[in-house]
Amino acid sequence: MEALTLSEEQLDYLREMMNIGTGNAATALSRLLHQAVDASVPEIHICRLPEISAVLGQPERQVAGVRLEMTGDVEGYLFFIVPDSDRQRFTALLQRMTGKAAGQELPAMLEVASIAVESHLRAIRDFCGLNISHSSPGLAIDMVQAVLDEAIARVASRMPQVILIRSEFIIVGEHISTYLLIIPDRESVARLVDSMEHARKQLGTTQA
Amino acid sequence: MGEGIVTLAPAVISADGLGSCVALALYDGGRRMGGLAHVMLPRQGDACPAFTRYQCADTALAALLEELQRMGAQVPQVVAKIAGGARMFAFSGIGEQNVASIRQLLAETKIPLVGADTGGRHGRSVEFHLESGKLIVRELGQADKEI
């Protein structure tokens, strides 16, 4: 129960669910930007929390990190992380397209994080029937490990694994990478996996 | 994260990307030996037993002292420096708890705290130079500090 071990079929289901989530996010972003936004199929990694920095780059890599607490059917933490180079290109796009002045970058970043988080949570709800809420987001622009370490310290003993979704959005030729980290605590993992398995089987039944 | 090393000059030990975590450095200047722990939590019991002993402030201090003594350090000669313990997000507080716990443990063990760069809302990386005992603290976009 403690380990987040998924079968190949479950992993495919998770991939499909998060693909829809990223698609939802692209649609919502295009509404915000009044501009077509494409998304490539997201990469899904399931890794141990202490190894997360290796997936995200050097511990000192500068990122914008938005942290939210996850409540409801699944509890834990959510992080939305944008590497700094992507953030700068992205905020330049935001300013150009929405006419937002410089200095409004941080609120804009929080808005984008909320869009990404809610889009993926909606996909989980639609697929698995799990209702997940989140706290208001907090933002830090700093070294990636510094952004994550308190959450790692708090939950690593209870839930050493994380679902990492790397999405790439394409906006007027610019490729913007973002990472969404879903860190469920131990009590929530079984619920997440069971709900996914249940939904997946139902899908199989419907198709047959 | 959650790791520790004890060694001799001229080694340089580093800990990168500290947010709420604290780098605890102990140094015996006479023997030019020291150790660095990347502390994540204030007390043992906050972490599961499978974790390393360097993860929690109390076990980390004990482990560093034990290794230093094994290498011949004299505990009355040992001094401490710390860096980290930031509050990266408004609604968090493990950083302060880590720092408070380490300060208290050092006082109980009678190890003088001779340098500290803690708190704030920014991440840090440190390099501990065992040749000199200097702890160099780096922040993004800032000049290095020496404590």
Contacts between the chains, C-beta under 8 A, distances in Angstrom:
chain1	res1	chain2	res2	distance
A	50	B	1	6.1
A	50	B	2	7.3
A	53	B	17	7.1
A	58	B	16	7.4
A	59	B	16	4.2
A	59	B	17	3.4
A	59	B	125	7.7
A	60	B	16	5.1
A	60	B	17	5.3
A	60	B	123	8.0
A	60	B	125	5.7
A	60	B	140	7.8
A	62	B	140	5.7
A	67	B	88	8.0
A	67	B	89	5.4
A	135	B	91	7.8
A	138	B	89	3.7
A	138	B	90	5.6
A	138	B	91	6.5
A	139	B	89	8.0
A	140	B	88	4.8
A	140	B	89	6.2
A	140	B	121	7.4
A	142	B	19	7.3
A	142	B	88	6.7
A	142	B	122	5.9
A	142	B	123	4.2
A	142	B	140	6.3
A	143	B	16	7.3
A	143	B	17	4.2
A	143	B	19	7.6
A	143	B	123	4.0
A	143	B	125	7.0
A	143	B	140	6.3
A	144	B	17	6.6
A	145	B	1	7.2
A	145	B	16	6.6
A	145	B	17	2.9
A	145	B	18	7.6
A	145	B	19	7.0
A	145	B	123	7.3
A	146	B	17	4.9
A	146	B	18	6.0
A	146	B	19	3.4
A	146	B	86	6.9
A	146	B	88	6.1
A	146	B	122	7.5
A	146	B	123	2.5
A	146	B	124	7.2
A	147	B	19	6.3
A	147	B	88	6.1
A	147	B	123	7.2
A	148	B	19	7.3
A	149	B	1	6.4
A	149	B	17	7.1
A	149	B	18	6.9
A	149	B	19	4.3
A	149	B	20	5.6
A	149	B	21	4.8
A	149	B	40	6.8
A	149	B	88	7.9
A	150	B	19	5.9
A	150	B	20	3.9
A	150	B	88	6.3
A	150	B	89	7.6
A	150	B	92	5.3
A	150	B	94	5.0
A	150	B	95	7.0
A	152	B	1	6.7
A	152	B	40	7.2
A	153	B	20	6.5
A	153	B	21	6.9
A	153	B	40	4.1
A	153	B	41	5.3
A	153	B	46	7.9
A	153	B	94	5.8
A	154	B	94	6.7
A	156	B	40	7.8
A	156	B	47	7.4
A	156	B	51	7.7
A	157	B	46	7.1
A	157	B	47	4.7
A	157	B	48	4.2
A	157	B	51	6.8
A	158	B	48	7.8
